[in-house]
Amino acid sequence: MAVDPDAARRAIHDRLAAPLGMSVEETAEGMIRVVNAAMTAAIRTLTVERGHDPREFALCPFGGAGPLHGAELAAELGIERTVVPLAPGVNSATGLLMTNLREDRVATFVRRLDHTSAAELEQVFAELEATARERLRWSGGGAAGVRMTRALGQRYLGQRYELPVPVAAGRLDPKRVGADFHTEHQRTYGYARTEHPVETHSAWVSVEVDLQPLRLPPAPRAGGRPEPAAVRQVYFAGRRFETPVFHRGALAAGATLTGPAIIEQLDATTALWPGQPLAVDRRGQLLLGPLEHAS
């Protein structure tokens, strides 16, 4: 499908900008802010509401449009590093080729923890592990290449939703399991009721086989300053900038840029904001630095 900028401008002008008494550019920027707000809220749901500080992570935007929004989302969340993978538009397919084989099994196990023995806990995990290993047997992964993790869904007696807590390998101690739940509840929700009975709800086992997956080769090293393929006007936060446009393939390992810039490739487009630094790592990924002013 060929992009028709004039048709896009007319649609925004006639349906939104004119009724609102705004310019096409202001309206389009407002539309992007609404989209960014929705994505930021979704990220907060998966991080802040689960007790994780997004500032402790890097943001990895993927999909065809993800890298267009990455810098602004990172700034809104206080994230200082944005990592744009080699092929954002097909990142999920790339991940499928690079991931290990894994089987997850879960079983309902509703019991007050203080009424549960170590043997009962070990039995339910042993049964889940045996089933998972049997389903992975055809993969050919040897014992040395198999890794298992366990978790126990727990909650305070009377709560509706459980909190999964990792369980260490080896012999289980129900008292230690309960103490780990109090700690995780404190970290996630900001409080713990150590005097309140704890109830188990479900047990999880994950068995993973190391298939020695695809490894990305190092990218060619930069031989000099990258040259833009074109220059065009781009609208950033209410201002127009003469902005160089680079082909992603022209940015070799070790290359650096300072925004504004647009990086285009077959499956995605990355926006680098004015004053924002960019470096290309040894695998060819784009490392975007902090954006001081997104709006």
HELIX and SHEET records of a PDB file:
HELIX    1   1 PRO A    5  ILE A   12  1                                   8    
HELIX    2   2 HIS A   13  ALA A   17  3                                   5    
HELIX    3   3 ALA A   18  LEU A   20  1                                   3    
HELIX    4   4 VAL A   24  LEU A   46  1                                  23    
HELIX    5   5 VAL A   48  ARG A   50  5                                   3    
HELIX    6   6 PRO A   54  GLU A   56  5                                   3    
HELIX    7   7 GLY A   66  LEU A   77  1                                  12    
HELIX    8   8 PRO A   88  VAL A   90  5                                   3    
HELIX    9   9 ASN A   91  MET A   98  1                                   8    
HELIX   10  10 LEU A  113  HIS A  115  5                                   3    
HELIX   11  11 ALA A  118  LEU A  136  1                                  19    
HELIX   12  12 ARG A  137  SER A  139  5                                   3    
HELIX   13  13 ALA A  143  GLY A  145  5                                   3    
HELIX   14  14 PRO A  174  TYR A  189  1                                  16    
HELIX   15  15 ARG A  248  ALA A  250  5                                   3    
SHEET    1   A 4 THR A  82  VAL A  84  0                                        
SHEET    2   A 4 LEU A 286  LEU A 288 -1                                        
SHEET    3   A 4 PRO A 277  VAL A 280 -1                                        
SHEET    4   A 4 THR A 256  THR A 258 -1                                        
SHEET    1   B 4 LEU A 101  ARG A 112  0                                        
SHEET    2   B 4 VAL A 198  VAL A 209 -1                                        
SHEET    3   B 4 VAL A 146  TYR A 156 -1                                        
SHEET    4   B 4 LEU A 163  VAL A 167 -1                                        
SHEET    1   C 4 ALA A 230  PHE A 236  0                                        
SHEET    2   C 4 ARG A 239  HIS A 247 -1                                        
SHEET    3   C 4 ALA A 261  GLN A 265  1                                        
SHEET    4   C 4 ALA A 268  LEU A 272 -1                                        
END                                                                             
